[in-house]
Amino acid sequence: MDKEFLKSTDDIKLRRRLVARLRSGVVLMLPSDTIYGLSCRADNRQALRRIFIMKKRNKSYPLIVLVSSLNMAKKYCYINSAQEGVLKKIWSCARPTSVLLKHRGILPKEVMAGSPYLAVRLPKSDFLRKMIRALAVPITSTSANLSGQPVINGEEAEEHFKERVRPNLVLIGGHNKLKASKLLRIDDKGLIEILRK
């Protein structure tokens, strides 16, 4: 398991290295705008399966994906004008918020786990948004832990994954929190249902 250190959100060389690794199909453990997450290209079925194995996660549980912009979200989800207006407000707020939207069936079924919805978040992290923009594909972000167990940070990764399938690379740094994102569903009329506070 390789390690990289995030010293600056403007570190272009580091961002390019991470994008190259993601393009090659690996799994990264990344700091985010919420908790440390396990990330891969959301369109790479082999890497997605590796994350499920790594977490011992039930395959019936969908994954959250991170996008670089509202336009990228539109590519993978059906978003009408009412929903777009709500998303602009939600994603401009300080609290990181993931939103369930009807998907277009573009990403592998492992991401949605049979659901008609895709959980999408526009991260607050400028570093992540730039990285995803360069990759030109959403990335997954699921808590870096065994399913149902406490979330770990980058410094704990070596010990935590010692006996198991592990991320190919851990990025250490950032300003992570101990709380997952808020989770909402927005219907076709723009009405909000709170699924996780």
Backbone as numpy.savetxt, mean C-alpha at the origin, in Angstrom:
# Nx Ny Nz CAx CAy CAz Cx Cy Cz
18.27 -10.44 3.42 17.42 -9.25 3.42 18.31 -8.01 3.42
18.18 -7.20 2.37 18.95 -5.95 2.27 18.30 -4.85 3.09
19.10 -3.83 3.43 18.59 -2.67 4.15 19.01 -1.41 3.44
18.10 -0.46 3.41 18.38 0.89 2.93 17.88 1.86 3.99
18.45 3.06 4.01 18.05 4.04 5.02 17.52 5.29 4.33
16.33 5.71 4.75 15.71 6.90 4.20 16.19 8.12 4.99
17.09 8.88 4.40 17.63 10.06 5.08 16.90 11.33 4.64
16.36 11.30 3.44 15.66 12.47 2.91 14.57 12.04 1.96
13.43 12.72 2.03 12.34 12.38 1.10 12.66 12.83 -0.33
13.75 13.58 -0.50 14.17 14.02 -1.84 15.32 13.18 -2.39
15.54 12.00 -1.78 16.64 11.13 -2.20 16.27 10.43 -3.52
16.65 11.04 -4.62 16.27 10.52 -5.94 16.94 9.19 -6.24
18.21 9.06 -5.87 18.94 7.81 -6.15 18.30 6.62 -5.43
17.94 6.83 -4.16 17.29 5.76 -3.40 15.96 5.40 -4.03
15.19 6.41 -4.40 13.89 6.15 -5.01 14.04 5.35 -6.30
15.04 5.68 -7.10 15.27 4.93 -8.34 15.65 3.48 -8.06
16.45 3.26 -7.01 16.83 1.88 -6.65 15.60 1.08 -6.22
14.75 1.70 -5.44 13.55 1.00 -4.97 12.60 0.70 -6.13
12.45 1.64 -7.04 11.59 1.42 -8.21 12.13 0.26 -9.05
13.44 0.22 -9.22 14.05 -0.87 -9.99 13.80 -2.21 -9.31
13.88 -2.25 -7.98 13.63 -3.49 -7.25 12.16 -3.91 -7.39
11.26 -2.94 -7.27 9.84 -3.26 -7.42 9.54 -3.78 -8.82
10.16 -3.17 -9.83 9.94 -3.63 -11.22 10.39 -5.08 -11.39
11.40 -5.48 -10.63 11.93 -6.85 -10.76 11.06 -7.88 -10.03
10.05 -7.41 -9.28 9.11 -8.34 -8.66 9.40 -8.72 -7.23
10.17 -7.90 -6.51 10.49 -8.24 -5.12 9.45 -7.65 -4.16
9.57 -8.04 -2.89 8.73 -7.50 -1.82 9.60 -6.60 -0.94
9.13 -5.38 -0.72 9.84 -4.43 0.13 9.05 -4.20 1.41
9.77 -3.88 2.49 9.14 -3.42 3.72 9.42 -1.93 3.81
8.34 -1.12 3.73 8.52 0.32 3.58 7.83 1.11 4.69
8.46 2.21 5.13 7.73 3.14 5.98 6.66 3.81 5.14
5.54 4.13 5.77 4.46 4.77 5.01 3.94 5.96 5.79
2.76 6.44 5.42 2.14 7.52 6.17 1.36 6.99 7.36
1.33 5.67 7.53 0.68 5.05 8.70 1.72 4.14 9.37
1.56 2.82 9.20 2.48 1.87 9.81 3.41 1.29 8.74
4.47 0.58 9.17 5.34 -0.09 8.20 4.51 -1.09 7.41
4.74 -1.11 6.09 3.96 -2.00 5.25 4.82 -2.88 4.37
4.25 -4.01 3.97 4.88 -4.89 2.98 4.32 -4.49 1.62
5.22 -4.19 0.70 4.80 -3.64 -0.58 5.42 -4.38 -1.75
4.64 -4.48 -2.83 5.14 -5.00 -4.10 4.30 -4.36 -5.19
4.69 -4.58 -6.42 3.84 -4.14 -7.53 2.48 -4.81 -7.38
1.42 -4.03 -7.47 0.09 -4.60 -7.29 -0.35 -5.45 -8.48
0.45 -5.48 -9.55 0.11 -6.29 -10.72 1.00 -7.52 -10.87
1.80 -7.81 -9.84 2.72 -8.95 -9.90 2.19 -10.09 -9.03
1.58 -11.07 -9.68 0.91 -12.16 -8.95 1.88 -12.94 -8.05
3.08 -13.20 -8.53 4.04 -13.97 -7.75 4.44 -13.22 -6.47
4.69 -11.93 -6.59 5.06 -11.13 -5.42 3.88 -11.02 -4.45
2.68 -10.90 -4.97 1.49 -10.85 -4.12 1.35 -12.12 -3.30
1.55 -13.26 -3.93 1.45 -14.53 -3.22 2.52 -14.64 -2.15
3.69 -14.07 -2.43 4.78 -14.10 -1.45 4.40 -13.30 -0.19
3.71 -12.19 -0.38 3.27 -11.41 0.78 2.28 -12.20 1.63
1.35 -12.90 1.00 0.39 -13.71 1.76 1.11 -14.79 2.56
2.12 -15.41 1.95 2.90 -16.42 2.66 3.67 -15.79 3.82
4.29 -14.66 3.57 5.10 -13.96 4.56 4.29 -13.61 5.80
3.05 -13.17 5.58 2.19 -12.75 6.69 1.35 -13.90 7.26
1.35 -15.04 6.58 0.41 -16.12 6.90 -1.01 -15.56 6.87
-1.27 -14.82 5.82 -2.54 -14.10 5.68 -3.54 -14.95 4.92
-4.78 -14.96 5.39 -5.86 -15.66 4.73 -6.08 -15.05 3.34
-6.15 -15.88 2.32 -6.29 -15.37 0.95 -7.64 -14.72 0.68
-8.57 -14.86 1.62 -9.87 -14.21 1.45 -9.85 -12.77 1.94
-8.70 -12.31 2.48 -8.57 -10.93 2.95 -7.91 -10.09 1.85
-8.58 -9.06 1.38 -8.00 -8.22 0.33 -6.86 -7.35 0.84
-6.15 -6.72 -0.08 -5.03 -5.84 0.25 -5.36 -4.40 -0.12
-4.73 -3.47 0.58 -4.83 -2.06 0.22 -3.75 -1.76 -0.81
-4.09 -0.91 -1.79 -3.07 -0.45 -2.73 -2.89 1.06 -2.59
-1.68 1.51 -2.83 -1.34 2.93 -2.80 -1.19 3.43 -4.22
-1.74 4.60 -4.49 -1.64 5.22 -5.81 -0.90 6.54 -5.70
-0.44 7.05 -6.84 0.30 8.31 -6.84 -0.59 9.52 -7.04
-1.84 9.28 -7.46 -2.73 10.41 -7.78 -4.15 9.90 -7.92
-5.08 10.84 -7.95 -6.48 10.51 -8.22 -6.62 9.92 -9.61
-5.85 10.42 -10.57 -5.90 9.89 -11.93 -5.50 8.42 -11.99
-4.50 8.04 -11.18 -4.11 6.63 -11.15 -5.24 5.80 -10.55
-5.90 6.31 -9.52 -7.03 5.60 -8.93 -8.13 5.38 -9.97
-8.37 6.38 -10.81 -9.39 6.28 -11.85 -9.08 5.18 -12.87
-7.81 4.93 -13.07 -7.42 3.89 -14.03 -7.85 2.51 -13.55
-7.88 2.31 -12.24 -8.16 0.99 -11.68 -9.55 0.87 -11.06
-10.22 2.00 -10.85 -11.54 2.00 -10.21 -12.52 2.86 -11.00
-13.80 2.53 -10.88 -14.85 3.36 -11.44 -15.11 4.51 -10.46
-14.88 5.73 -10.89 -15.06 6.90 -10.03 -15.87 7.94 -10.79
-17.08 8.21 -10.30 -17.91 9.22 -10.94 -17.63 10.60 -10.33
-18.33 11.62 -10.81 -18.04 12.99 -10.37 -18.35 13.19 -8.89
-19.42 12.56 -8.40 -19.76 12.68 -6.97 -18.66 12.07 -6.10
-18.19 10.89 -6.50 -17.13 10.22 -5.74 -15.81 10.99 -5.84
-15.55 11.55 -7.02 -14.32 12.31 -7.20 -14.27 13.52 -6.25
-15.40 14.21 -6.12 -15.46 15.36 -5.22 -15.19 14.97 -3.78
-15.75 13.82 -3.36 -15.53 13.34 -1.99 -14.07 12.93 -1.80
-13.52 12.25 -2.78 -12.12 11.80 -2.68 -11.16 12.98 -2.55
-11.40 14.04 -3.31 -10.53 15.22 -3.22 -10.53 15.80 -1.81
-11.69 15.82 -1.18 -11.78 16.33 0.20 -11.10 15.38 1.18
-11.39 14.10 1.05 -10.84 13.11 1.98 -9.31 13.06 1.89
-8.80 13.03 0.68 -7.35 12.88 0.51 -6.58 14.18 0.73
-7.29 15.28 0.92 -6.62 16.53 1.28 -6.56 16.72 2.79
-7.28 15.87 3.53 -7.26 15.94 5.00 -5.97 15.33 5.55
-5.68 15.64 6.81 -4.43 15.18 7.43 -4.43 13.67 7.69
-5.56 13.09 8.01 -5.63 11.67 8.38 -5.51 10.78 7.14
-4.53 9.88 7.11 -4.44 8.93 5.99 -5.72 8.09 5.91
-6.31 8.04 4.73 -7.60 7.37 4.57 -7.60 6.48 3.33
-7.98 5.23 3.54 -8.15 4.27 2.44 -9.63 4.20 2.10
-9.92 4.02 0.83 -11.31 4.08 0.36 -11.62 2.86 -0.51
-12.77 2.23 -0.24 -13.23 1.13 -1.08 -14.02 1.69 -2.25
-13.58 1.32 -3.45 -14.24 1.75 -4.69 -14.41 0.54 -5.60
-15.44 0.55 -6.43 -15.63 -0.56 -7.37 -14.48 -0.58 -8.36
-13.86 -1.75 -8.49 -12.67 -1.84 -9.35 -13.02 -2.26 -10.78
-12.06 -2.03 -11.67 -12.24 -2.32 -13.09 -11.77 -3.72 -13.49
-11.28 -4.50 -12.52 -10.83 -5.86 -12.82 -9.49 -5.91 -13.51
-8.68 -4.87 -13.36 -7.38 -4.82 -14.03 -6.30 -5.56 -13.22
-6.34 -5.40 -11.91 -5.31 -6.02 -11.06 -5.62 -7.49 -10.80
-4.60 -8.29 -10.44 -4.82 -9.71 -10.15 -5.86 -9.91 -9.05
-6.57 -11.02 -9.11 -7.66 -11.29 -8.15 -7.15 -11.38 -6.72
-5.86 -11.69 -6.53 -5.30 -11.79 -5.18 -5.44 -10.47 -4.42
-5.40 -9.36 -5.12 -5.48 -8.05 -4.46 -6.87 -7.84 -3.86
-7.92 -8.15 -4.60 -9.29 -7.90 -4.15 -9.91 -9.07 -3.41
-9.32 -10.25 -3.53 -9.82 -11.47 -2.86 -11.30 -11.71 -3.15
-11.69 -11.52 -4.41 -13.06 -11.81 -4.81 -14.06 -10.70 -4.56
-13.62 -9.61 -3.96 -14.52 -8.49 -3.69 -14.72 -7.63 -4.94
-15.88 -7.00 -5.09 -16.07 -6.07 -6.20 -15.38 -4.73 -5.95
-14.79 -4.58 -4.75 -14.15 -3.32 -4.37 -12.64 -3.46 -4.29
-11.97 -2.34 -4.54 -10.53 -2.23 -4.35 -10.30 -1.16 -3.27
-9.47 -1.48 -2.28 -9.13 -0.52 -1.23 -7.94 0.32 -1.72
-8.15 1.62 -1.84 -7.16 2.52 -2.45 -6.83 3.65 -1.48
-5.54 4.02 -1.44 -5.16 5.19 -0.66 -4.14 6.03 -1.43
-4.32 7.34 -1.36 -3.31 8.27 -1.85 -2.47 8.64 -0.63
-1.24 8.14 -0.53 -0.46 8.34 0.70 -0.05 9.79 0.91
0.09 10.16 2.17 0.56 11.50 2.52 2.06 11.65 2.25
2.77 10.54 2.19 4.22 10.54 1.98 4.58 10.98 0.56
5.28 12.10 0.46 5.74 12.60 -0.84 6.69 11.61 -1.49
7.54 10.98 -0.68 8.49 9.99 -1.17 7.75 8.83 -1.84
6.73 8.30 -1.17 5.97 7.18 -1.74 5.23 7.58 -3.01
4.61 8.75 -3.01 3.89 9.19 -4.22 4.82 9.30 -5.42
6.00 9.87 -5.20 6.97 9.99 -6.30 7.45 8.63 -6.77
7.65 7.71 -5.83 8.11 6.37 -6.18 7.05 5.64 -7.00
5.79 5.73 -6.59 4.71 5.06 -7.31 4.52 5.68 -8.69
4.66 7.01 -8.76 4.54 7.70 -10.06 5.62 7.19 -11.02
6.83 7.03 -10.53 7.93 6.55 -11.37 7.70 5.09 -11.79
7.13 4.30 -10.89 6.84 2.90 -11.19 5.69 2.78 -12.18
4.75 3.74 -12.10 3.57 3.81 -12.99 2.57 2.68 -12.75
2.64 2.07 -11.56 1.72 1.00 -11.16 1.48 1.16 -9.65
0.26 0.92 -9.16 0.05 0.97 -7.71 0.90 -0.08 -7.00
1.16 0.16 -5.72 1.85 -0.84 -4.90 0.94 -1.25 -3.75
1.14 -2.46 -3.25 0.38 -2.89 -2.08 0.95 -2.22 -0.83
0.13 -2.18 0.21 0.62 -1.76 1.52 -0.21 -2.48 2.56
0.36 -3.54 3.12 -0.30 -4.31 4.17 0.65 -4.40 5.35
0.13 -4.34 6.54 0.96 -4.23 7.74 2.06 -5.28 7.78
3.25 -4.84 8.20 4.43 -5.72 8.24 4.41 -6.52 9.53
3.71 -7.62 9.51 3.60 -8.49 10.68 2.95 -9.80 10.26
2.92 -10.75 11.18 2.08 -11.92 10.99 0.65 -11.47 11.20
-0.28 -11.98 10.41 -1.68 -11.57 10.53 -2.16 -11.73 11.97
-2.74 -10.64 12.49 -3.27 -10.67 13.85 -2.27 -10.35 14.93
-0.99 -10.18 14.55 0.06 -9.90 15.53 0.43 -8.41 15.50
1.14 -7.93 16.53 1.54 -6.52 16.55 2.40 -6.15 15.34
2.24 -4.91 14.91 3.03 -4.39 13.78 4.46 -4.15 14.24
5.42 -4.39 13.36 6.83 -4.19 13.69 7.36 -2.97 12.94
8.53 -2.49 13.36 9.19 -1.40 12.64 10.39 -1.95 11.88
11.07 -1.09 11.15 12.17 -1.54 10.30 13.30 -2.19 11.06
13.61 -1.67 12.26 14.72 -2.22 13.04 14.43 -3.63 13.55
13.15 -3.99 13.65 12.77 -5.32 14.17 12.67 -6.38 13.07
12.80 -5.96 11.82 12.51 -6.87 10.70 13.43 -8.09 10.66
14.72 -7.88 10.91 15.69 -8.98 10.83 15.31 -10.13 11.76
15.00 -9.78 13.01 14.63 -10.80 13.99 13.25 -11.39 13.69
12.32 -10.54 13.31 10.95 -10.97 13.09 10.83 -11.99 11.95
11.60 -11.77 10.88 11.49 -12.64 9.71 12.60 -13.70 9.66
13.31 -13.87 10.75 14.49 -14.76 10.78 14.17 -16.19 10.34
13.07 -16.72 10.79 12.73 -18.12 10.53 11.75 -18.30 9.38
11.44 -17.24 8.66 10.37 -17.32 7.67 10.75 -16.63 6.36
9.81 -16.72 5.41 9.96 -15.95 4.18 10.04 -14.48 4.58
10.95 -13.75 3.98 11.21 -12.38 4.41 11.17 -11.40 3.24
11.03 -10.11 3.54 11.11 -9.12 2.46 12.50 -9.13 1.84
12.58 -8.77 0.58 13.90 -8.70 -0.07 14.70 -7.51 0.42
13.98 -6.44 0.80 14.65 -5.22 1.24 13.79 -4.50 2.27
14.44 -3.92 3.28 13.75 -3.13 4.29 14.28 -1.70 4.22
13.36 -0.74 4.07 13.73 0.67 4.08 13.48 1.19 5.50
14.51 1.68 6.13 14.40 2.16 7.51 14.40 3.67 7.53
13.41 4.24 8.22 13.31 5.69 8.31 11.88 6.15 8.20
11.68 7.43 8.00 10.33 7.96 7.87 9.72 8.26 9.23
8.47 8.66 9.20 7.75 9.03 10.43 6.50 8.18 10.54
6.69 6.92 10.88 5.56 6.00 10.95 4.76 6.19 12.23
3.49 5.84 12.13 2.60 5.88 13.27 2.25 4.45 13.65
1.56 4.30 14.75 1.17 2.96 15.20 -0.28 2.66 14.87
-0.86 3.48 14.01 -2.28 3.33 13.69 -2.47 3.16 12.19
-3.31 2.20 11.82 -3.61 1.97 10.41 -4.48 3.12 9.89
-4.64 3.16 8.58 -5.44 4.22 7.97 -6.92 4.06 8.30
-7.62 5.17 8.21 -9.08 5.15 8.28 -9.57 4.44 7.02
-10.69 3.73 7.11 -11.20 2.99 5.96 -12.66 3.36 5.72
-12.95 3.80 4.49 -14.30 4.22 4.11 -14.75 3.50 2.85
-16.06 3.51 2.64 -16.61 3.11 1.35 -17.44 4.27 0.84
-17.30 4.61 -0.43 -18.07 5.70 -1.04 -18.98 5.10 -2.10
-20.29 5.29 -1.94 -21.20 4.72 -2.93 -21.31 5.64 -4.15
-22.12 5.23 -5.12 -22.21 5.96 -6.39 -22.75 7.38 -6.24
-23.45 7.63 -5.14 -24.01 8.97 -4.90 -23.06 9.84 -4.08
-21.90 9.28 -3.73 -20.94 10.03 -2.94 -21.17 9.94 -1.45
-22.06 9.04 -1.02 -22.32 8.86 0.41 -21.23 7.99 1.03
-20.82 8.34 2.25 -19.69 7.69 2.91 -20.17 6.72 3.98
-19.58 5.52 3.98 -19.78 4.56 5.06 -18.43 4.34 5.74
-18.36 4.56 7.04 -17.10 4.38 7.78 -16.96 2.92 8.17
-15.89 2.27 7.71 -15.64 0.87 8.01 -14.59 0.68 9.11
-13.67 1.65 9.20 -12.65 1.60 10.27 -12.30 3.04 10.62
-12.43 3.39 11.89 -12.17 4.77 12.32 -10.67 5.02 12.48
